[in-house]
């Protein structure tokens, strides 16, 4: 099943790490560490093979992919030997990296994105295309119409009322018959009118905000406190980020959107919201790595006060990239099986998942395993129709 993966933010660290990783796995130069779809419990013939993924994307940046990969190697994100060995293949990806359409009426921007997606599918005779948003986090949206109906959204675009860029991409993806994954906390496909459009187009979508670090740990520890009936009194965290994502999150509005996403797991898992919050700070010197420090205070039997601390130090792009490949494969398989609308079964991958779903990692894992088994059992909707869509 030849599957296109169109990356919004295609020259960024996560996108480039994803593409270089896929090339390395294809060539047998690396192990699929971090790719959960390569675990025996999730390996499935219903998913497109890594060798069947074809990459393209948009970005406002113009840095050549080989140069970006070399920069990531210098920062310790990518192994330099892989970048050197795959330089030709990385350079060949330039053919499908397009400047992000900007300027002019947003309706025209959407039309240009649709044309790029359609052309990409036709040039490579792809069975499916998955649009994955790995661009910078948008500012928390100001008040705007909720766009409950698709007709209202269509009229707003025609009249020049702007949508958040991520929502415009979701609109374009659905219009082009592509599924959509939002790996960011941006608006994306959250607008009710876009759910209507996805249903009409017969495509699935997933999101939001990839779970790669501190929140991943929270989704394991919070259920522990709940199951042991220990009262969490406070849970505060400080996140230090460098790189482009950290610089973007230095902006207060983008920071607010990310921080809100990171805290939701506690209320959903514990059944109450303890005191405390999550802070995000930009530290240029740590580059593409991030450090999170959390302090948890809790009460035991007879109110005895106790505490725990943990520190997470990781490389954001390296943690995110295999999940991008997983999500592209799973979403494409869901599309092939005829699934439409939101995919809450993919909550395992997100801080702020779609639908009424458990936020505890073990429960999300069980749901994901059941979902893959279901994909194995379901008849497909046929690939020839997708090429003509």
MIMARTOR-81686 format. One record per residue (C-alpha): x, y, z; residue in one letter. Coordinates in steps of 0.5 Angstrom, whole numbers, padded with zeros to 4 digits, always signed. Each point is the difference from the previous one (the first is absolute). Layout:
N
XYZA/...
end
This chain:
389
+0000+0000+0000X/+0004+0006-0003X/-0001+0006+0006X/+0001+0007-0001X/+0002+0003+0007X/+0000+0008-0001X/+0003+0004+0005X/-0002+0007+0002X/+0006+0003+0003X/+0004-0005-0005X/+0007+0003+0001X/+0000+0000+0008X/+0003-0004+0004X/-0005-0005+0002X/-0002-0001-0008X/+0007-0001-0002X/+0002-0005+0006X/-0006-0004-0003X/+0002+0000-0007X/+0007-0002+0001X/-0002-0005+0005X/-0005-0003-0005X/+0006+0000-0005X/+0005-0003+0005X/-0005-0006+0002X/-0002-0001-0007X/+0008-0001-0002X/+0001-0004+0006X/+0004+0005+0003X/-0003+0000+0007X/-0005-0003+0005X/-0007+0002+0000X/+0001+0002+0008X/-0006+0005+0002X/-0005-0003-0006X/-0005-0003+0004X/-0004-0003-0006X/+0007-0004-0001X/-0002-0004+0007X/-0002-0007-0001X/-0007+0002+0003X/-0001+0005-0005X/+0003-0002-0006X/-0005-0001-0005X/-0001-0001-0008X/-0006+0005+0000X/+0005+0005+0001X/+0004+0003-0006X/+0008-0002+0000X/+0005+0005+0002X/+0003-0001-0007X/-0007+0002-0003X/+0000+0007+0003X/+0001+0006-0004X/+0002+0007+0003X/-0002+0007-0002X/-0002+0006+0003X/+0000+0007+0001X/+0004+0005+0004X/+0001+0008+0000X/+0008-0002+0002X/+0004-0001-0006X/+0006-0004+0003X/+0002-0005-0004X/-0001-0007+0003X/+0007-0003+0000X/+0002+0007+0003X/-0005-0001+0005X/+0002-0007+0001X/+0007+0001+0001X/-0002+0006+0005X/-0004-0006+0004X/+0006-0004+0000X/+0004+0005+0003X/-0005+0001+0005X/+0000-0007+0002X/-0007-0002-0002X/+0002-0004-0006X/+0006-0004-0001X/+0005+0003-0005X/+0002-0007-0003X/-0008+0000-0002X/+0000+0007-0003X/+0006-0002-0004X/-0002-0006-0003X/-0007+0002-0002X/+0002+0007-0002X/-0002-0002-0008X/-0007-0002+0003X/-0001+0006+0004X/+0001+0004-0005X/-0004-0003-0005X/-0006+0001+0005X/+0001+0008-0002X/-0005-0002-0006X/-0006+0000+0004X/+0001+0005+0005X/-0004+0007-0002X/+0000+0007+0003X/-0006+0000+0005X/-0005+0005-0004X/-0001+0006+0004X/-0003+0007-0002X/-0006+0002-0003X/-0007-0003+0002X/+0000-0006+0004X/-0005-0003-0005X/+0006+0000-0005X/+0005-0003+0005X/-0005-0006+0001X/-0001+0000-0008X/+0008+0000-0001X/+0001-0006+0006X/-0005-0004-0003X/+0003+0000-0007X/+0007-0002+0003X/-0003-0006+0004X/-0004-0002-0006X/+0006+0001-0005X/+0004-0004+0005X/-0005-0006+0000X/+0000+0000-0007X/+0007+0001-0002X/+0002-0006+0005X/-0006-0004-0001X/-0002-0001+0007X/-0005-0004+0003X/-0001+0005+0006X/+0003+0007+0002X/+0001+0001+0008X/+0001+0008+0002X/+0004+0000+0006X/+0000+0007+0003X/+0007+0001+0004X/+0001+0007-0001X/+0001+0005+0006X/-0005+0001+0005X/-0006+0005-0002X/-0001+0005+0006X/-0007-0001+0004X/-0005+0002-0005X/-0004+0006+0002X/-0007+0000+0000X/-0003-0002-0007X/-0006-0003-0002X/-0001-0007+0001X/-0002-0002-0007X/-0005-0005+0002X/-0002-0002-0007X/+0004-0001-0006X/-0004+0005-0004X/+0002+0006+0005X/+0007-0002-0001X/+0000+0000-0007X/-0004+0007+0000X/+0005+0003+0005X/+0006-0002-0005X/-0004+0003-0006X/+0000+0006+0004X/+0007+0000+0002X/-0001-0001+0007X/+0007-0004+0002X/+0000-0007+0004X/+0006-0002+0004X/+0005-0002-0005X/+0000-0008+0003X/-0008+0001-0001X/+0001+0002-0008X/+0005-0006-0001X/-0005-0005+0003X/-0005+0003-0004X/+0004+0000-0006X/+0002-0008+0001X/-0007-0002+0001X/-0002+0004-0006X/+0006-0004-0004X/-0003-0007+0003X/+0006+0000+0005X/+0000-0002+0007X/+0003+0004+0005X/+0004+0000+0006X/+0002+0006+0005X/+0006-0002+0004X/+0000+0007+0003X/-0005+0004+0005X/-0003+0004-0006X/-0007+0001-0002X/+0001-0005-0005X/-0007-0004-0002X/-0003+0002+0007X/-0005+0004-0003X/-0007-0003-0001X/-0001+0002-0007X/+0007-0004-0002X/-0003-0006+0003X/-0006+0000-0004X/+0005+0001-0006X/+0004-0006+0002X/-0006-0004+0000X/-0003+0003-0007X/+0007-0002-0003X/+0001-0007+0003X/+0006+0001+0004X/+0003-0001+0007X/+0004+0005+0004X/+0004+0000+0007X/+0003+0004+0005X/+0002+0004+0004X/+0007+0002+0002X/+0005-0006+0000X/+0001-0003+0007X/+0008-0001+0000X/+0003+0002+0007X/-0003+0003+0007X/-0007-0001-0002X/+0002-0007-0002X/+0002-0001+0007X/-0006+0003+0003X/-0004-0005-0003X/+0003-0006+0003X/+0001+0003+0007X/-0007+0004+0001X/-0003-0007-0001X/+0004-0003+0005X/-0002+0005+0006X/-0007-0001-0002X/+0000-0007+0000X/+0004+0000+0007X/-0005+0005+0003X/+0005+0005+0001X/-0002+0007+0000X/+0004+0005-0005X/+0000+0007+0004X/+0005+0003-0005X/+0003-0001-0007X/+0005+0005-0003X/+0005+0000-0006X/+0005+0004-0003X/+0002-0002-0007X/+0006+0003-0003X/+0000+0000-0008X/+0005+0002-0005X/+0000+0000-0008X/-0005+0003-0004X/-0006-0003+0004X/+0002+0003+0006X/+0001+0007-0003X/-0007+0000-0003X/-0002-0002+0007X/+0003+0006+0003X/-0006+0004-0003X/-0005+0000+0006X/-0006-0002-0005X/+0003-0006-0003X/+0003-0002+0007X/-0007+0001+0003X/-0003-0005-0005X/+0006-0005+0001X/-0001+0000+0008X/-0007-0001+0000X/+0001-0006-0004X/+0005-0003+0005X/-0004+0001+0006X/-0007-0004-0002X/+0002-0007+0001X/+0000+0002+0008X/-0007+0002+0000X/-0002-0006-0005X/+0004-0005+0004X/-0001+0002+0007X/-0007+0002+0000X/+0002+0007+0003X/+0005+0005-0002X/+0006+0001+0006X/+0003+0007+0001X/+0006+0002-0005X/+0001+0001-0007X/+0005-0001-0005X/+0005+0005-0003X/+0004+0000-0006X/+0006+0004-0001X/+0005+0001-0006X/+0007-0002+0001X/+0004+0001-0006X/+0006-0003+0002X/-0003-0007+0001X/-0002+0000-0008X/-0004-0006-0002X/-0001-0003+0007X/-0004+0001+0005X/+0000-0001+0008X/-0007+0000+0004X/+0001+0000+0008X/-0007-0002+0004X/-0001+0000+0007X/-0006-0004+0003X/-0003+0001+0007X/-0005-0005+0002X/-0003-0003+0007X/-0001-0007+0002X/-0003-0004+0006X/-0003+0005+0005X/+0003+0006-0004X/+0007-0001+0001X/+0004+0005-0005X/+0004-0003-0005X/+0004+0002-0007X/+0003-0002-0006X/+0004+0003-0005X/+0002-0002-0007X/+0005+0003-0006X/-0001-0002-0007X/+0005+0002-0005X/-0001-0002-0007X/+0001+0002-0008X/-0007+0002-0002X/+0001-0001-0007X/+0003-0007+0001X/-0006-0001+0004X/-0005+0002-0004X/+0002-0002-0007X/-0002-0008+0001X/-0007+0002+0002X/-0001+0004-0006X/+0002-0006-0004X/-0005-0004+0004X/-0005+0005+0000X/+0000+0000-0008X/+0000-0007-0001X/-0006-0001+0005X/-0004+0006-0003X/+0001-0003-0007X/-0002-0007+0002X/-0006+0003+0004X/-0002+0004-0007X/+0001-0006-0004X/-0005-0004+0005X/-0005+0005-0001X/+0000+0004+0006X/-0002+0007+0000X/+0000+0006+0005X/+0004+0000+0007X/+0005-0006+0002X/-0001+0000+0007X/+0004-0007+0000X/+0006+0004-0001X/+0000+0004+0007X/+0007-0004+0002X/+0004+0005-0005X/-0003+0006+0003X/-0001+0005+0006X/-0006+0002-0002X/-0004-0005-0004X/-0006+0000-0003X/-0007-0002+0003X/-0002-0003+0007X/+0006-0005+0001X/+0004-0002+0005X/+0007+0004+0002X/+0004-0006+0003X/+0005-0002-0004X/-0001-0008+0001X/-0008+0001-0002X/+0002+0004-0006X/+0005-0006-0002X/-0006-0005+0001X/-0004+0004-0004X/+0005+0001-0006X/+0002-0007+0000X/-0008-0002-0001X/+0000+0005-0005X/+0005-0003-0004X/-0003-0007+0001X/-0006+0003-0003X/+0004+0003-0006X/+0002-0007-0001X/-0007-0003+0000X/-0003+0005-0004X/-0001+0000-0008X/+0003+0006-0004X/-0004+0005-0003X/+0005-0001-0006X/+0006+0004-0003X/-0002+0001-0007X/-0005+0005+0002X/+0005+0004+0005X/+0004+0002-0006X/-0006+0002-0004X/-0002+0005+0006X/
end
